[in-house]
Amino acid sequence: MIRRSLLITFLLMSAVLLQASRASARLRGDIELNYVSYEAQEKGTTVTDAHTFSQRYSVLYEKSGELYSDRFGFYNGALGYEWASFDSRVYNAADNATWKPSTSAGKILFNGELVLDPAELPLKLKAYSRDMTTSTFTMDSLLTEGRSGRIFEPNIITSLNGTGTNTLTGATMVLGVKNGLTNGYNAIFRHIPMVLLDYRDERHEDSRSITPVDTRLRKLAFVSLNKRDNWFHYRTTRFDDYINPGQSYQESQVQLGTVDHTLQRRWIDLTNWLKISTDFQYTKRSASHNDAYDVNFFAMAQRKNWDARSFLTFSREREGNEIRLERNIPLYLSGAFGMDSSWNASVTRRDREVKQNRLTTTIDNNTSAMFRLESFKRSPFTLSQRYTVEDAESNGTKTLGLEALLETMSTRRFSDQFTVGGSYNIRYLDSEREGASSYLFQNARGRLGYRVNPQLTLNLDESVTAVRGNSAALTDSYSITTQTNFGNSNDVFRREEQPNDYYRSVTTAGLSWLPLSRLTVSLTATEDVLVSSQATTDYLTTVSNRVDYTLDNLRLNMENRVSLRSNADGRSTDLQHTGSAQYTPNRSLDALVRYMIYKRDEKGNNSTYVDLMQRLTYSFYQLGGQQRKLLELTEEFTISQSDTISSTSTTTGRKRFLLGARYYPLRNLYLGGNVAYSLLLPRNAPEFIYNGYVGLNFRKFQFNIDYSYGKRKDDERVEKRLMASMKKSF
């Protein structure tokens, strides 16, 4: 396969080099060398000893150009080679075993692309063949110690991936009249039907990977324009999986209709206000009893005061002894009554049947109709109405659904200071399912807003809900939902199950204040009362506050939330406080603080989580001559701690303090180091990490040496790691 792809690439490049002009070429390559040594000891005994050396070399010659000053097209070509290897040794005392994984592999990299697009001919041809996938290394897969027991990552290479074949070869030809033809043969070309031929061949083979792959995918497409916008498609696909032959398949497909060669739908104008688009598709896959039919008929009509759309689809799929039928018949209408009113409506029919051995086993159908009217748009109050009717059936169980919504909202014609609104929503569902009963949902909502001045706004929202019936036992519905946003209220979990009969009142009051141009303060209070026949009254009170302040060199934000819940199980309290502050007065100083505190008290079980990060970076710059950074100092402090108090007390987490410095004696030379002290909870185990590094960083050359030393006192664990890497590009 590789030889054939290389031959295709060579022929593509050779065919155009003799006639090419304005060509450009370059040779580039990379050299990468990496060495890692890692050792871990506990109480003076070596538990892990590992080292690895990896190398990667690649060279690539690239050339591109135009054909006759781009009058006939252009080409791109590349040919190269990559070789990679690694040699590792891993000793684990827990397994009392030593592994010596090592491998080396090389692969040819190539890319050939030829585009023939003559300016005066109705032809465009694109041919290509490429495999530019490079290899990658996998680390630490043979180190059996858990990550929680390590001080830092070993970074030992244990496998090499991506050295196999990943070729993509294909060609696309489009023949037909195109815009811009100026010669005298246009009359001849207009009699040539537009034709598209497309071939694609993908080959993936990698036996050295952790998950071996050996597949091949071939696709062939023929598309022809018959008359006007009527297109004929023939597509065939063959997929071979040589590792899992059961996944292999063959597929052929025929399509006829108004879908062009780019798979974009075309529309036929029957009149100046009516247009349609339709297509038929037949698909046959592998076995003789696996096939599918798809029919689509789309229509759109548009007049001055109304428009209509319909997208009819039908599909029949046979797989063995099972036949699946699906029909979808929607109709969407919209229009306007003058300048103040608009309306839209829809009628939808959905059917799904599943037959096995000529016996119908599953029947799902749904018929729904909706009408919405928005009126009085230019009056002091708008009025919106929506009515929905739905009849659903699933496996012989029928459900009837009705919904009505009335909503009004004030406009600027009513007041510039006050905003008044309200809505009433009623839903009724009745199901024949065993254990189900009729379900009635009613919700009334009122909203009031008052703009005291341009800086201060007050809002009040009241929502009252009454429910009768069991929503969990109802048949699924497409258009009418039973209830929304019940299980979660203001990010506080309310209840595991859905109550059958309940009343709920949610009162929300809030204010938004802009005392300064860059300062925003908001305060929201919510009282959520739930009365259910299944349990005692459930009260949930939530108060939240947010402050945002932004300057050119200072950004502050803070958010607080307190939730109090009371029910038959007792009282529970949730407290969350988050915030951040970043201060950058100049290019030398960058200070950041970010924190989150969460505390919960429920039934005598207390839990607290604290996450804090503080970082300070100060940089020194050269004052005279060319400005550049000389020294960078970093200080960082983090706390991540979780406390749980119930019958027992548990504390987990880490406290960490770090000091670091990076020095640039030359523009491209840097050296530095870090010292980190951590306290591991709950055992209060001190942990020290010392890190030093030196490196060179040029545009085409990078070199780095990094040494880390870690020590933990409670288990007397010591880790050492030396890493050296070099990369050269040309």
LOTORDREN-941573 format. One line per field, with one value per residue (C-alpha): z, y, x; residue number from 1. Coordinates in Angstrom, 1 decimal, padded with zeros to 4 digits. Example, Ala and Ser with C-alpha at 12.3 -4.5 7.8 and 13.67 -1.06 7.14 Angstrom:
2
Z <- [007.8 007.1] $
Y <- [-004.5 -001.1] $
X <- [012.3 013.7] $
num <- [1 2] $
//
This chain:
730
Z <- [000.0 000.9 -002.3 -004.4 -002.6 -003.1 -006.7 -007.1 -005.4 -007.6 -010.7 -009.6 -009.0 -012.1 -014.3 -013.4 -012.7 -016.4 -017.0 -013.7 -013.2 -010.2 -008.1 -004.6 -002.7 000.7 002.8 006.5 009.3 013.1 015.6 019.0 021.9 025.3 028.4 031.7 034.9 037.8 041.2 044.2 047.6 050.8 054.1 052.2 049.9 046.2 045.1 041.5 039.4 035.8 032.9 029.3 026.2 023.1 019.8 016.8 013.4 010.5 007.1 004.6 001.1 000.1 -003.3 -004.6 -007.7 -010.3 -013.7 -016.4 -014.1 -012.3 -015.6 -015.4 -011.7 -009.0 -007.2 -003.7 -003.0 000.0 000.5 003.7 006.3 010.1 012.4 016.1 018.9 022.7 025.1 028.7 031.9 034.6 037.9 040.4 043.8 044.3 041.5 041.9 038.2 035.7 032.3 029.4 026.8 023.7 020.0 016.9 013.8 010.7 008.2 005.0 005.1 001.8 000.5 -003.1 -004.4 -008.0 -008.9 -012.6 -013.2 -016.7 -017.0 -020.4 -020.0 -018.0 -016.0 -012.5 -011.3 -007.8 -007.1 -003.8 -001.7 001.8 005.0 007.3 010.6 013.0 015.9 019.6 022.9 025.8 029.3 032.6 031.5 033.2 036.5 038.8 041.7 042.0 041.2 044.7 046.1 043.9 044.6 040.9 037.6 036.4 032.7 031.6 028.0 027.7 024.2 020.7 018.7 015.3 013.4 011.1 008.0 007.8 004.1 002.4 -001.4 -003.6 -006.6 -007.4 -010.9 -011.8 -015.4 -016.5 -017.4 -014.9 -014.7 -016.3 -019.7 -022.4 -025.4 -028.4 -027.4 -024.7 -026.9 -027.1 -023.4 -022.5 -023.9 -021.6 -018.5 -015.2 -013.7 -010.5 -009.8 -006.3 -005.0 -001.5 000.0 003.7 005.2 008.9 010.2 013.5 015.1 017.7 019.3 022.7 020.7 017.4 014.3 010.8 008.7 005.2 004.0 000.3 -001.1 -004.6 -005.7 -009.1 -009.4 -012.5 -013.3 -015.4 -016.0 -014.3 -010.6 -010.7 -009.6 -009.7 -007.1 -006.8 -003.8 -002.7 000.5 001.6 005.1 006.0 009.6 009.4 013.2 013.9 010.6 012.1 011.9 008.1 005.8 002.2 001.4 -001.9 -002.2 -004.9 -004.6 -007.0 -006.5 -005.9 -003.9 -005.8 -006.0 -002.9 -001.0 -000.7 -001.2 -004.3 -004.5 -007.6 -008.1 -009.3 -009.1 -007.8 -004.3 -004.2 -004.3 -003.6 -003.1 -003.1 -003.2 -002.9 -001.5 -001.4 000.7 000.7 003.3 003.4 003.8 001.3 004.1 005.2 003.2 003.7 001.8 002.5 000.8 001.5 000.1 001.2 000.2 001.0 000.1 000.8 000.3 001.5 004.8 005.4 004.7 005.0 005.2 005.2 005.5 004.9 005.5 005.2 006.0 005.9 007.2 007.2 009.2 009.2 010.4 011.8 009.8 011.1 009.6 010.4 009.0 009.8 008.4 009.7 008.6 009.8 009.2 010.1 009.3 010.5 011.1 010.4 012.3 015.8 015.6 014.3 014.5 013.9 013.9 013.3 012.8 013.1 012.7 013.7 013.3 014.2 013.7 014.4 013.0 013.7 011.6 010.0 013.5 014.7 018.1 018.6 017.6 018.5 017.0 017.9 016.5 017.8 016.8 018.1 017.6 018.9 018.6 019.6 019.6 020.8 020.1 019.9 022.9 026.6 027.2 024.8 024.8 023.9 023.6 022.9 022.6 022.1 021.5 021.4 021.0 021.6 021.6 022.7 022.5 022.7 025.5 024.6 026.1 025.5 026.2 026.3 027.1 027.1 027.9 028.3 028.9 029.0 029.4 029.5 027.0 027.0 026.1 029.5 031.6 031.4 035.0 035.7 034.0 034.7 033.4 034.1 032.7 033.3 032.1 032.3 031.1 031.2 030.4 030.6 030.0 029.8 031.2 034.2 037.4 035.7 036.4 034.9 035.4 035.8 036.0 036.6 037.0 037.6 037.5 038.0 037.5 038.6 037.8 039.0 037.6 040.4 038.4 035.7 038.4 040.5 039.4 041.6 040.5 042.1 040.8 042.1 040.8 042.1 040.9 041.6 040.4 040.6 039.4 038.8 036.0 036.3 035.0 031.9 028.3 026.9 025.0 022.3 022.7 026.3 029.3 032.7 034.8 034.5 037.0 040.0 041.1 041.3 042.7 042.9 042.8 046.0 045.7 046.8 046.6 045.1 043.8 042.1 044.2 042.7 044.3 045.4 045.7 045.2 045.7 044.6 045.5 044.2 045.0 043.6 042.9 040.5 041.5 039.5 042.0 039.8 036.1 036.6 039.7 039.6 042.7 042.6 045.5 045.1 047.7 047.0 049.2 047.8 049.6 048.6 050.1 049.1 050.1 050.4 053.0 055.3 054.0 052.6 053.0 051.0 051.5 049.3 049.4 046.9 046.3 043.5 043.2 040.1 039.9 036.9 036.3 033.8 036.3 038.8 038.4 041.4 041.6 044.6 044.9 048.1 048.5 051.6 051.5 054.4 054.0 056.6 056.3 058.3 058.2 060.0 059.0 056.5 055.6 052.5 052.3 049.3 048.8 045.7 044.5 042.7 042.5 039.9 040.2 037.4 038.0 035.5 033.4 036.4 038.9 038.5 041.6 041.7 044.4 043.7 046.3 046.9 050.3 050.5 053.7 054.3 057.5 057.1 059.7 061.9 059.0 058.3 055.3 054.3 051.2 050.8 047.6 047.7 045.3 045.7 043.2 043.0 040.1 039.8 036.8 036.3 032.9 031.4 031.4 028.8 025.1 023.9 026.4 027.6 030.8 033.1 036.2 037.2 040.8 041.6 044.9 045.1 047.9 047.5 049.8 048.8 051.8 052.4 056.0 056.7 060.2 061.0 063.3 062.5 061.3 058.1 056.6 053.2 051.1 050.6 051.6 049.3 049.3 046.4 045.6 042.2 040.1 036.5 035.3 031.8 031.6 027.8 025.6 024.7 027.9 031.0 034.3 037.4 040.1 042.4 046.1 047.2 050.6 051.0 054.0 053.2 055.1 057.2 058.4 058.4 056.3 055.2 051.6 049.9 046.2 044.9 041.2 039.1 035.3 032.6 029.0 025.7 023.5 019.9 017.0 015.6 018.6 022.1 024.9 028.5 031.6 034.5 037.9 040.6 044.1 046.3 049.9 052.1 055.8 057.0 054.8 054.3 050.5 048.3 044.5 042.1 038.5 035.8 032.4 029.5 026.1 022.8 019.6 016.5 013.4 010.1] $
Y <- [000.0 002.4 001.6 002.2 005.5 006.6 005.7 007.8 010.7 010.3 010.3 013.3 015.3 014.1 015.0 018.6 019.4 019.5 022.1 024.0 027.6 029.9 026.9 027.1 024.3 023.8 021.1 020.9 018.4 017.8 016.0 015.2 013.6 012.9 011.2 010.6 008.9 008.3 006.7 006.3 005.0 004.3 003.9 003.5 000.7 001.3 000.7 002.1 002.5 003.5 005.4 006.0 007.3 008.3 009.8 011.0 012.1 013.4 015.0 016.4 017.9 020.2 021.8 023.7 025.7 026.9 025.5 028.0 031.0 029.4 029.2 025.4 024.9 024.2 021.4 020.6 017.8 016.6 013.5 012.6 010.0 009.7 007.3 007.1 004.8 004.4 002.2 002.0 000.0 -000.1 -001.9 -002.1 -003.6 -004.2 -006.8 -007.7 -007.5 -005.6 -004.6 -003.5 -002.1 -000.8 -000.5 001.5 002.2 004.3 005.4 007.4 010.7 011.9 014.3 014.8 017.1 018.1 020.5 020.9 023.8 025.2 028.6 027.9 024.3 023.0 020.6 020.5 017.6 017.2 014.2 013.6 011.0 011.6 010.1 012.8 011.2 011.3 009.0 009.7 008.3 006.9 007.4 005.6 002.7 000.1 001.9 000.1 002.5 004.7 008.4 009.3 007.7 009.6 013.0 013.9 012.1 009.8 010.6 007.2 006.2 002.8 002.5 004.0 004.8 006.1 004.3 002.4 003.3 006.2 006.9 008.9 008.6 009.9 011.9 014.2 015.3 017.7 018.1 020.7 024.3 026.9 030.6 032.7 030.8 033.4 031.3 030.6 027.0 027.8 026.6 023.1 023.0 023.8 020.4 018.5 017.3 018.1 015.0 014.4 011.4 011.0 008.2 008.0 005.3 005.4 002.8 002.6 000.0 000.2 -003.0 -001.4 000.7 -000.1 -000.7 -002.2 -001.0 -002.6 -001.2 000.0 002.2 002.8 005.1 005.8 008.4 009.2 012.2 013.5 016.4 015.1 018.2 021.5 020.6 016.9 015.0 011.3 009.9 006.5 005.9 002.7 002.1 -000.9 -001.1 -004.0 -004.6 -007.2 -007.6 -007.8 -009.1 -008.9 -005.1 -005.2 -004.2 -003.2 -000.5 000.9 003.8 005.4 008.9 010.8 014.3 018.0 017.4 018.6 017.2 019.1 017.5 020.8 020.9 022.7 024.4 024.4 027.5 026.3 029.9 033.2 032.2 028.4 026.2 022.5 020.1 016.4 013.3 009.5 007.4 003.6 002.1 -001.6 -002.8 -006.1 -008.9 -009.2 -008.5 -005.2 -002.2 001.2 003.6 007.3 009.8 013.5 016.1 019.7 022.7 026.4 029.0 032.7 035.4 039.0 038.2 034.6 031.8 028.0 025.3 021.5 018.9 015.4 012.4 008.7 006.0 002.2 000.2 -003.6 -005.4 -009.2 -010.0 -006.6 -003.7 -000.1 002.4 006.1 008.9 012.6 015.0 018.6 021.8 025.2 028.4 032.0 035.3 038.8 040.8 044.3 046.0 045.0 041.2 038.1 034.5 031.1 027.6 024.0 020.6 017.6 013.9 011.4 007.6 004.8 001.1 -001.9 -005.3 -008.6 -011.7 -009.8 -009.1 -005.5 -005.3 -001.5 001.3 005.0 007.8 011.4 014.1 017.6 021.1 024.4 028.0 031.1 034.7 037.8 041.0 044.6 045.0 048.8 049.1 049.7 046.0 043.1 039.9 036.5 033.4 029.8 026.7 023.1 019.9 016.5 012.9 010.3 006.5 004.2 000.4 000.7 003.2 006.5 009.9 013.1 016.5 020.0 023.2 026.9 029.9 033.5 036.1 039.9 042.4 046.1 048.2 051.7 053.1 052.2 053.5 054.1 053.3 050.4 047.0 044.9 041.4 038.2 034.8 031.8 028.3 025.3 021.7 018.7 015.1 012.0 008.5 005.0 003.5 001.3 003.2 006.6 009.1 012.5 015.1 018.8 021.5 025.2 028.0 031.7 034.1 037.9 040.2 043.8 045.9 049.4 051.5 054.0 055.7 054.7 053.1 051.2 048.7 046.6 043.4 041.2 037.9 035.6 032.1 029.8 026.3 023.7 020.1 017.2 013.7 011.5 012.8 009.9 007.4 009.3 008.4 010.5 013.6 015.6 018.9 019.2 018.7 017.9 020.2 022.0 022.9 021.1 018.9 021.8 025.2 027.8 025.0 023.5 019.9 019.7 016.1 012.7 011.8 013.9 014.4 013.5 016.3 019.6 023.3 025.4 029.1 030.8 034.5 036.3 039.8 041.4 044.6 045.6 048.7 050.5 053.0 053.6 053.2 050.0 048.6 046.3 045.1 042.6 041.1 038.3 036.7 033.7 032.0 028.6 026.8 023.3 021.8 018.1 015.4 013.0 015.0 018.0 021.5 022.1 025.6 026.8 030.3 031.5 034.8 035.5 038.5 039.4 042.2 043.0 045.8 046.4 048.9 049.0 047.3 045.7 043.1 042.0 039.8 038.1 036.0 034.8 032.4 031.2 028.6 027.5 024.4 023.2 020.1 017.0 015.7 018.8 021.8 022.1 025.0 025.6 028.4 029.1 032.0 032.5 035.3 036.4 039.5 040.2 043.3 044.3 047.9 047.6 045.0 043.9 043.0 040.4 039.4 036.9 035.6 033.0 031.2 029.1 028.1 025.7 024.5 022.3 021.2 018.6 016.2 016.6 015.8 018.8 019.1 021.9 022.4 025.1 025.9 028.8 029.9 033.0 033.8 036.7 037.3 040.1 040.6 042.7 044.2 045.6 049.4 050.5 049.4 046.7 045.9 042.3 040.4 039.6 038.0 036.6 035.8 033.7 033.0 030.7 029.4 026.9 025.2 022.4 020.9 018.9 018.2 015.8 015.5 012.9 009.9 010.2 013.2 013.0 015.6 015.3 017.8 019.6 022.8 024.0 026.9 027.5 029.9 030.1 032.1 032.2 034.2 035.2 036.1 036.1 036.6 032.9 031.4 030.8 029.0 028.8 026.7 026.1 025.1 023.7 022.7 020.8 019.5 016.4 015.9 014.2 012.7 016.2 014.7 017.3 017.0 018.9 019.3 020.9 021.6 023.2 023.7 025.3 025.8 027.4 028.6 029.6 029.6 026.4 024.9 024.1 022.5 021.8 020.0 019.6 018.0 017.3 016.0 015.1 014.0 013.0 012.4 010.1 007.1 008.4 008.4 010.0 010.6 011.8 012.7 014.0 015.0 016.3 017.1 018.6 019.6 020.9 022.1 023.1] $
X <- [000.0 002.8 004.7 001.6 000.9 004.6 004.3 001.2 002.9 006.0 003.9 001.9 005.0 006.8 003.9 003.9 007.5 008.3 005.5 005.7 006.5 006.9 008.0 009.4 011.2 012.7 014.3 013.5 014.1 014.1 016.3 014.9 016.8 015.4 016.9 015.0 016.3 013.9 014.5 012.1 013.1 011.2 013.1 016.3 015.0 014.6 011.0 011.3 014.3 013.8 015.5 014.8 016.4 014.5 015.4 013.5 014.9 012.9 013.7 011.2 011.7 008.8 008.1 005.1 004.4 001.9 001.2 001.7 001.3 -001.6 -003.6 -003.7 -003.6 -001.0 000.8 002.2 004.6 006.6 008.8 010.6 011.5 011.1 012.8 012.1 013.3 013.4 015.2 013.9 014.4 011.8 012.3 009.3 010.0 006.2 006.3 009.9 010.3 012.3 010.9 013.1 010.7 012.5 011.6 012.6 010.7 010.9 008.3 008.2 006.4 004.9 002.3 001.4 -001.3 -002.1 -004.9 -005.7 -008.1 -007.7 -009.2 -010.7 -011.9 -014.9 -012.7 -011.3 -009.2 -007.7 -005.5 -003.7 -001.9 -000.5 000.8 002.2 001.3 004.3 005.1 004.3 005.6 003.5 004.8 004.5 002.2 004.4 004.8 002.4 002.5 -000.6 -000.2 -001.3 001.9 004.2 005.7 006.0 005.6 008.4 008.0 009.4 008.7 007.1 005.7 005.9 002.8 001.9 004.7 002.4 000.5 -002.0 -002.3 -005.0 -005.2 -007.9 -008.9 -011.9 -012.9 -015.6 -016.6 -019.1 -019.7 -018.3 -018.4 -015.7 -015.3 -014.6 -013.6 -015.8 -016.5 -019.0 -021.9 -020.2 -019.5 -023.1 -024.1 -021.7 -023.5 -021.9 -020.3 -018.4 -016.1 -014.6 -012.4 -011.0 -008.8 -007.9 -005.4 -004.6 -002.2 -000.3 000.7 003.0 000.2 -001.3 -004.5 -003.5 -005.3 -005.4 -008.3 -008.9 -011.8 -012.5 -015.2 -016.3 -018.8 -020.3 -022.6 -024.2 -026.6 -029.5 -031.7 -031.7 -031.3 -032.0 -028.8 -028.0 -025.7 -024.1 -021.8 -020.1 -018.2 -016.1 -014.6 -012.2 -011.1 -008.3 -008.1 -011.9 -013.4 -016.9 -016.7 -016.1 -019.0 -019.8 -022.4 -023.8 -026.1 -028.2 -029.7 -031.8 -033.1 -032.2 -029.0 -025.9 -022.4 -021.3 -024.3 -026.0 -029.8 -031.1 -034.5 -036.7 -038.9 -042.3 -043.6 -042.4 -043.7 -043.4 -040.3 -039.7 -036.8 -037.0 -034.8 -034.9 -032.2 -031.6 -028.9 -027.8 -025.3 -023.4 -025.9 -028.8 -031.4 -029.8 -031.1 -032.8 -035.1 -035.2 -037.6 -037.6 -040.0 -039.4 -041.6 -041.6 -044.2 -043.9 -046.5 -046.7 -048.5 -047.7 -045.3 -045.4 -042.8 -043.0 -040.3 -041.7 -039.4 -040.0 -037.5 -037.6 -034.7 -034.4 -031.8 -032.1 -035.7 -036.3 -037.9 -038.0 -040.4 -040.3 -042.5 -042.3 -044.9 -044.5 -046.2 -045.0 -047.0 -046.3 -047.7 -048.7 -051.9 -050.8 -048.0 -049.1 -049.7 -047.9 -048.7 -047.1 -048.6 -047.4 -048.9 -046.7 -047.2 -044.5 -044.8 -042.4 -043.0 -040.7 -041.6 -039.8 -040.7 -043.6 -045.1 -045.4 -043.6 -043.4 -045.6 -044.9 -046.9 -047.4 -049.7 -049.4 -050.7 -049.6 -050.8 -049.1 -050.3 -048.4 -050.4 -050.5 -046.8 -047.0 -049.4 -048.6 -048.9 -048.2 -050.2 -048.8 -050.9 -049.9 -052.1 -050.9 -052.7 -050.9 -052.0 -049.3 -049.3 -046.5 -046.9 -050.7 -050.7 -052.2 -051.6 -053.6 -051.9 -053.3 -051.4 -052.3 -050.1 -051.1 -048.4 -048.3 -045.5 -045.3 -043.5 -041.8 -045.2 -046.4 -043.5 -039.8 -039.3 -041.7 -041.7 -044.8 -045.5 -047.4 -048.1 -050.4 -049.6 -051.8 -050.9 -053.1 -052.0 -054.1 -052.5 -053.9 -050.7 -051.1 -050.4 -050.8 -053.5 -054.4 -051.8 -052.7 -050.0 -050.8 -048.3 -049.0 -046.1 -045.9 -042.9 -042.3 -039.3 -038.5 -035.6 -035.0 -032.3 -029.8 -027.6 -030.2 -032.8 -035.1 -036.9 -039.6 -040.7 -043.4 -044.1 -046.9 -047.3 -050.0 -049.7 -052.1 -051.1 -048.1 -045.8 -043.3 -045.9 -046.9 -045.9 -043.1 -044.3 -042.6 -044.3 -045.6 -043.3 -044.6 -042.3 -039.0 -036.2 -037.7 -034.8 -032.4 -033.2 -030.5 -027.8 -029.2 -030.5 -034.1 -035.4 -034.5 -038.0 -040.7 -043.8 -047.1 -049.2 -047.7 -047.9 -044.8 -044.2 -041.0 -040.5 -037.4 -036.4 -033.2 -031.4 -028.7 -026.6 -023.9 -022.5 -019.4 -018.8 -016.8 -018.4 -021.5 -023.3 -026.2 -028.2 -030.8 -033.0 -035.3 -037.9 -038.9 -041.8 -042.8 -046.0 -046.6 -049.1 -046.2 -044.1 -044.2 -043.6 -040.1 -038.6 -035.6 -034.2 -031.4 -029.5 -026.8 -024.6 -022.1 -019.6 -017.6 -015.0 -012.7 -009.9 -007.1 -004.8 -007.2 -009.9 -012.0 -015.0 -016.7 -019.8 -021.6 -024.5 -026.2 -029.0 -031.1 -033.4 -035.9 -038.2 -039.2 -035.7 -034.4 -032.3 -029.5 -027.3 -025.2 -022.6 -020.5 -018.0 -015.9 -013.8 -010.7 -008.4 -005.7 -003.5 -001.1 000.1 002.9 004.7 006.9 004.3 001.5 -000.5 -003.4 -005.6 -008.4 -010.5 -013.6 -015.1 -018.0 -019.6 -022.6 -024.3 -027.1 -028.4 -025.4 -023.0 -020.7 -018.5 -016.2 -014.1 -011.5 -009.6 -007.2 -004.5 -002.3 000.5 002.9 005.3 007.8 010.0 013.2 014.0 017.1 016.8 019.3 019.5 017.3 014.6 014.5 013.6 016.5 015.0 011.6 010.7 007.6 005.8 002.8 000.7 -002.2 -004.6 -006.9 -008.7 -011.8 -013.2 -016.1 -017.5 -020.2 -019.7 -016.0 -013.9 -012.0 -009.6 -007.9 -006.0 -002.8 -001.2 001.7 004.1 006.5 009.3 010.8 013.2 014.2 017.3 018.1 021.8 021.5 018.4 018.3 019.8 017.8 018.3 016.2 014.8 011.8 011.5 008.1 007.0 003.7 001.8 -000.3 -003.5 -004.7 -001.4 000.3 003.1 005.7 006.8 009.7 010.4 013.6 013.8 016.5 016.8 018.9 018.0 018.7 015.8 016.5 014.1 015.5 017.3 016.1 018.0 016.9 018.2 015.8 016.6 014.0 014.4 011.4 011.2 008.3 008.9 006.1 007.0 010.6 010.0 012.7 012.4 015.0 014.4 016.8 015.5 017.5 016.1 017.4 015.6 017.2 015.3 016.6] $
num <- [1 2 3 4 5 6 7 8 9 10 11 12 13 14 15 16 17 18 19 20 21 22 23 24 25 26 27 28 29 30 31 32 33 34 35 36 37 38 39 40 41 42 43 44 45 46 47 48 49 50 51 52 53 54 55 56 57 58 59 60 61 62 63 64 65 66 67 68 69 70 71 72 73 74 75 76 77 78 79 80 81 82 83 84 85 86 87 88 89 90 91 92 93 94 95 96 97 98 99 100 101 102 103 104 105 106 107 108 109 110 111 112 113 114 115 116 117 118 119 120 121 122 123 124 125 126 127 128 129 130 131 132 133 134 135 136 137 138 139 140 141 142 143 144 145 146 147 148 149 150 151 152 153 154 155 156 157 158 159 160 161 162 163 164 165 166 167 168 169 170 171 172 173 174 175 176 177 178 179 180 181 182 183 184 185 186 187 188 189 190 191 192 193 194 195 196 197 198 199 200 201 202 203 204 205 206 207 208 209 210 211 212 213 214 215 216 217 218 219 220 221 222 223 224 225 226 227 228 229 230 231 232 233 234 235 236 237 238 239 240 241 242 243 244 245 246 247 248 249 250 251 252 253 254 255 256 257 258 259 260 261 262 263 264 265 266 267 268 269 270 271 272 273 274 275 276 277 278 279 280 281 282 283 284 285 286 287 288 289 290 291 292 293 294 295 296 297 298 299 300 301 302 303 304 305 306 307 308 309 310 311 312 313 314 315 316 317 318 319 320 321 322 323 324 325 326 327 328 329 330 331 332 333 334 335 336 337 338 339 340 341 342 343 344 345 346 347 348 349 350 351 352 353 354 355 356 357 358 359 360 361 362 363 364 365 366 367 368 369 370 371 372 373 374 375 376 377 378 379 380 381 382 383 384 385 386 387 388 389 390 391 392 393 394 395 396 397 398 399 400 401 402 403 404 405 406 407 408 409 410 411 412 413 414 415 416 417 418 419 420 421 422 423 424 425 426 427 428 429 430 431 432 433 434 435 436 437 438 439 440 441 442 443 444 445 446 447 448 449 450 451 452 453 454 455 456 457 458 459 460 461 462 463 464 465 466 467 468 469 470 471 472 473 474 475 476 477 478 479 480 481 482 483 484 485 486 487 488 489 490 491 492 493 494 495 496 497 498 499 500 501 502 503 504 505 506 507 508 509 510 511 512 513 514 515 516 517 518 519 520 521 522 523 524 525 526 527 528 529 530 531 532 533 534 535 536 537 538 539 540 541 542 543 544 545 546 547 548 549 550 551 552 553 554 555 556 557 558 559 560 561 562 563 564 565 566 567 568 569 570 571 572 573 574 575 576 577 578 579 580 581 582 583 584 585 586 587 588 589 590 591 592 593 594 595 596 597 598 599 600 601 602 603 604 605 606 607 608 609 610 611 612 613 614 615 616 617 618 619 620 621 622 623 624 625 626 627 628 629 630 631 632 633 634 635 636 637 638 639 640 641 642 643 644 645 646 647 648 649 650 651 652 653 654 655 656 657 658 659 660 661 662 663 664 665 666 667 668 669 670 671 672 673 674 675 676 677 678 679 680 681 682 683 684 685 686 687 688 689 690 691 692 693 694 695 696 697 698 699 700 701 702 703 704 705 706 707 708 709 710 711 712 713 714 715 716 717 718 719 720 721 722 723 724 725 726 727 728 729 730] $
//
